[in-house]
Amino acid sequence: MNTVRVPSPLRDYTAGVGKINAKGTTVSEILTDIERKHQGMRFRMIDEQDRIRPHIRIFINQREVQSLGEAVAPRDEIHLICALSGG
Amino acid sequence: MASTLWIGTRKGAFALRPDARRRSWKLAGPQFLGHIIHHVVQDPREPRRLAMAAKTGHLGPTVYISDDRGRKWREALAPPAFRKAREGEKPRAVERVFWLTPGHASEPGVWYAGTAPAGLFRSADHGDHWEPVAGFNDHPMCPQWAAGLRTPDGELLHSIRVDPRDARHLYLAISMGGVFESTDRGADWAPLNEGVAADFMPDPTVAFGHDPHCLIQHPLQPDRLYQQNHCGSYRLDRPARRWIRIGERMPRNIGDVGFPIVAHPRDADTVWVLPMDGSSVWPRTALGGKPAVYVSRIGGKSWRRQDQGLPRTQAWFTVLRQAMCADSAARLGLYFGTTQGEVWASSDEGGSWRCIGRHLPEIYSVTHAL
């Protein structure tokens, strides 16, 4: 089971919780598990072509994810980041 | 008559509710503070139901649904999304849900949505699940009709109109792309742009590629269409296929550029426009800083200025395509919202105006609900 850090714009899906658990051996599997537990959350981050949306970043520990197929180790921490500038 | 004006803004949704005489208005909200709300639409078949097109700066697009006149909202279980791209295809992803239209009276629960980039989507369960309308999104001509010539807010599919006489008969508009018609519930489509100027194109007589800003169909006389286009305002009386430029009857120093166009719900010959500055670099603001509505009572053959109560000078707002509407009162009310967060109302068909809401975020839509 991995820890996933959830930013405030996505906490409507987690009942306000900023840290959730999800299991998977890849980023894609982690997101599938998140979607199973928090319906609707994945599509707000990942588009219908399985691309990370322009203002979302996903990190495994300190490393930014480039592809949803990247491997996740058992104790890795996943960070979901909302990245936007402007008013 | 109990009624609500739903205000969609760049930072949330608001509701304005009047007293019985529409003299004072009370603002409620915000709902979904910080969310980008493009459209809030009531279902006339079941007035307790509403749908809202939303996204945030960070997050992808979605639709919220209310079953209790907007007190509580739930998110669509499957928001509008294009199908997975096939090998060699350019992948498309919905960037925003821009437009919502309830379906035909004979099809309860059916809704249509228009998106950026241009896509048409249908729900058969009040907005909980959305499916792409393959007849449009996968039409062999779609890559040319919706070529990705990005307008400032993206290529927009909007103004989805369902013929009240026939659920199979649909119209839609694309900025930029033009007006399109289907007579088989969206299975096939054809352009409907003859007579509409496309001054910005190398060939101004093209069959599609136009820039309709707003298309309306009169509810009681569904063969009467009006269109406010980037290149003027137009009327079309079906089955004719050639649009007539009614904006040529506007004063020359005003012109016929604008975003919204609104018809009187009980009189197909009465129509209102709100001209904006389309000169030089297209400021898209009130002309000369002096906003005015123009009304025609004879189908666009002549126009009269209506600016009583509006700012006389130095008012530089813009009114976007979804941000002007009429109610259904016996003495018709008209409303518009500005990009500077003001809501203006007339309770005498445009004869006089007063500001009923201010200090809101940038207004994207103003819709009337009973």
HADDOCK unambig.tbl for C-alpha pairs under 7 A between the chains (distance, minus, plus):
assign (segid A and resid 40 and name CA) (segid B and resid 77 and name CA) 6.54 0.50 0.50
assign (segid A and resid 43 and name CA) (segid B and resid 60 and name CA) 6.62 0.50 0.50
assign (segid A and resid 44 and name CA) (segid B and resid 59 and name CA) 4.83 0.50 0.50
assign (segid A and resid 44 and name CA) (segid B and resid 60 and name CA) 4.22 0.50 0.50
assign (segid A and resid 44 and name CA) (segid B and resid 61 and name CA) 6.80 0.50 0.50
assign (segid A and resid 45 and name CA) (segid B and resid 59 and name CA) 5.99 0.50 0.50
assign (segid A and resid 45 and name CA) (segid B and resid 60 and name CA) 6.29 0.50 0.50
assign (segid A and resid 47 and name CA) (segid B and resid 93 and name CA) 6.16 0.50 0.50
assign (segid A and resid 48 and name CA) (segid B and resid 81 and name CA) 6.08 0.50 0.50
assign (segid A and resid 48 and name CA) (segid B and resid 82 and name CA) 6.56 0.50 0.50
assign (segid A and resid 48 and name CA) (segid B and resid 84 and name CA) 6.49 0.50 0.50
assign (segid A and resid 48 and name CA) (segid B and resid 93 and name CA) 5.97 0.50 0.50
assign (segid A and resid 49 and name CA) (segid B and resid 84 and name CA) 5.72 0.50 0.50
assign (segid A and resid 49 and name CA) (segid B and resid 85 and name CA) 6.97 0.50 0.50
assign (segid A and resid 49 and name CA) (segid B and resid 91 and name CA) 6.62 0.50 0.50
assign (segid A and resid 49 and name CA) (segid B and resid 93 and name CA) 6.68 0.50 0.50
assign (segid A and resid 55 and name CA) (segid B and resid 58 and name CA) 5.02 0.50 0.50
assign (segid A and resid 56 and name CA) (segid B and resid 58 and name CA) 6.49 0.50 0.50
assign (segid A and resid 82 and name CA) (segid B and resid 58 and name CA) 5.83 0.50 0.50
assign (segid A and resid 83 and name CA) (segid B and resid 58 and name CA) 6.74 0.50 0.50
assign (segid A and resid 84 and name CA) (segid B and resid 57 and name CA) 6.90 0.50 0.50
assign (segid A and resid 84 and name CA) (segid B and resid 58 and name CA) 6.33 0.50 0.50
